[in-house]
Amino acid sequence: MEAQSPILLFDSGIGGLSVLAELRKALPQAPVIYAADLAGLPYGEKSEAQIAARVAGLLGRMSERYTPRLICIACNTASTIALGMVREVLEVPIVGTVPAIKPAAAMTQTGVIGLLGTQATIRQAYVDNLEAEFANGKRMLRFAAPELVEAAEAKLRGKTPSPEAIQAAADGLKAMAGSETIDTVVLACTHFPLLEDELARHFAPGTRFVHGAEGIARRIAHLTKGQPFPVDPSSRFVATGDMQTAQELLPMLKTHGFQTVEPF
Ligand SMILES: N[C@H](CCC(=O)O)C(=O)O
């Protein structure tokens, strides 16, 4: 294991930055390559077959090019669909990002949990299984809020995230039967924690928002414990697709320690 061997953080867009923030706290010495599949964004509107093929193909090629010590699929949609398959074909350790149903179930006082995710995530058997295992006896209401992905992407490009999109996501969940006593909301898409403040304004005061970023960072720190790390770690941001669109992210990326945007 070389000290410079990176941790590869992968998402369809900039959602993985919510995971990166926690990773930096847990493992500040880690060299990171953040890979955004902007050409494939949004994953949430694609079929299971399209997502599985795309994610497995890209991660295979990225592993060859960057020889990461670990890959984190910082995307709930890709993880709930393709985690098992990618683990089978790649030898590198892979950490997924799956909806934080377990901590939400432990936290709720009313027993009613809301879950916001992409269209593809909320229909996954993976989510049914998490619900059955960890939220047994609780009520979990799932709502697809794909427009929040675009709103988060806009926010991180320095634009105002669409207030209508945020309102529609909150109203959609709150319109579901039994939602009156929701006290905990799972943000089951890595883009959504980037809009937590905006979303919180539409829910009752005291509503808790839960996502898995901190737990994922802890897991990565655990799996890489004892490995050599560089004294002065460097980070790279790579993206698929149109480089002009990707370059719009640069001012924001600089605040996260990335100096350039490279094509993949
Ligand atoms: N960030 C991704 C989804 C965004 C997309 O639809 O591409 C997730 O966690 O699910």
The ligand as an SDF file (V2000), in Angstrom:
LIG
                    3D

 10  9  0  0  0  0  0  0  0  0999 V2000
  -26.5560   11.6070   -5.0230 N   0  0  0  0  0  0  0  0  0  0  0  0
  -27.3420   10.5290   -5.4860 C   0  0  0  0  0  0  0  0  0  0  0  0
  -28.4150   10.7300   -6.5000 C   0  0  0  0  0  0  0  0  0  0  0  0
  -28.4530   11.8390   -7.4290 C   0  0  0  0  0  0  0  0  0  0  0  0
  -28.9270   11.3960   -8.7940 C   0  0  0  0  0  0  0  0  0  0  0  0
  -30.1520   11.2410   -9.0080 O   0  0  0  0  0  0  0  0  0  0  0  0
  -28.0520   11.2360   -9.6360 O   0  0  0  0  0  0  0  0  0  0  0  0
  -27.9290    9.7110   -4.3460 C   0  0  0  0  0  0  0  0  0  0  0  0
  -27.4000    9.7110   -3.2540 O   0  0  0  0  0  0  0  0  0  0  0  0
  -28.8930    9.0250   -4.5140 O   0  0  0  0  0  0  0  0  0  0  0  0
  1  2  1  0
  2  3  1  0
  2  8  1  0
  3  4  1  0
  4  5  1  0
  5  6  2  0
  5  7  1  0
  8  9  2  0
  8 10  1  0
M  END
$$$$
